[in-house]
């Protein structure tokens, strides 16, 4: 099952179920979070809750996408209660680019960077037996719900950013139940928009490089994640295809299991606040930055994967003017 959130022609929030290219409206439902909490409290699946509420023919899906009415497929009415995070060095092949970025000029080529050490830990222990604790992955914070832009909208790059690069990834979408149990609703395509030039200066700048806007969707895919997934990441400059490359995901192409990544995120008690929403990026091994691409405002990213329905498309935009040095006041 694939779900979307969208705004009706009169501005009301609604939830739809995508069936091929057509859209069915989930009756009496205004958010995916509301739908999920009702399913949790009833003790049944998201699909069962949709069946219980019923559906009816919805508006034209293509028109909703083209008109910018499609929202991120899961959010929270208070953005402060939506945590956006991620894990890196999770995919086979992801270490090569990162390792070259983090090599220092004075290092011997054979020296192992912290990046490669972290990746090796994942290779050796990132897929423990079910119910067992595996190697701890790299983890980063991206922001709260205010850092999320809807499908089709521009990703604002701060004026101080040194790069505005895409990262085609899968995201896990979660709601915390009333008793503090995290529930995975499903997965969505994601663009974990980052600043790779800043990160390349020093790997300790990774935290800074990740504090950027991001996007995910347009569709939430429920059910088990296929072992092998292959999608395509593209960058358009006007009508010209500037760059295109396949990307792989799914556990067959990862050095960590989804269960292990989820454990190391939700083991922290502060992430188990009832009603909160979590969006977690699972990493990638494919970046246009690694091929020397430098994006500029107006360039458009397109991330597609057949199993996830419509592609995720966002352009590069300009962010707000940052706080000036010395603007912090003492009371």
BELLINWO-V190496 format. One line per field, one symbol per residue. ss: DSSP state (H for helix, E for strand, - for the rest). phi: phi as a letter, one per 40 degrees, with the letter a starting at -180 (. if undefined). A space follows every 50 residues. Layout:
ss=???
phi=???
This chain:
ss=-EEEEEE-----EEEEEEE--EEEEE-----HHHHHHHHHHH---HHHHH HHH-EEE---HHHHHH---EE-------HHHEEEEE----E--HHHHHHH HH-----------HHHHHHHHHHHH--------------EEEEEHHHE-- ----EEE-------E--EEEEEEEEE-----EEEEEEEEEE--E-HHHHH H-HHHHHHHH---EEE---EE-------EEEEEEEEE--EEEEEEEEEE- HHHE---HHHHHHHHH--HHH-----EEEEE------HHHH--------E EEEE-HHH---EEEEEEE-------------
phi=.bbbbabccbgccabbbcbfbcbbcccfbbaccdccccccccgbcccccc cccgbadbcccdcccccgcccdcaabcbdcbbbbaabbfbbdgccccccc cbccdcccdcccccdcccccdcdcacbccdgbcbdcccbabbibccccbc dgcccccdcccbabbcacacbcbbbccdcgccbccibacabcdabccccc cacccddccccbcaaahcbcbcgccdcbbbbbbbbbbgccccaaacbbag ccbbcbcddcccdccccccccbcdgcbbbbccgabbbcdccgcbcadhcb cbbbadcbgcccbaccbbccccdcdgccbcb
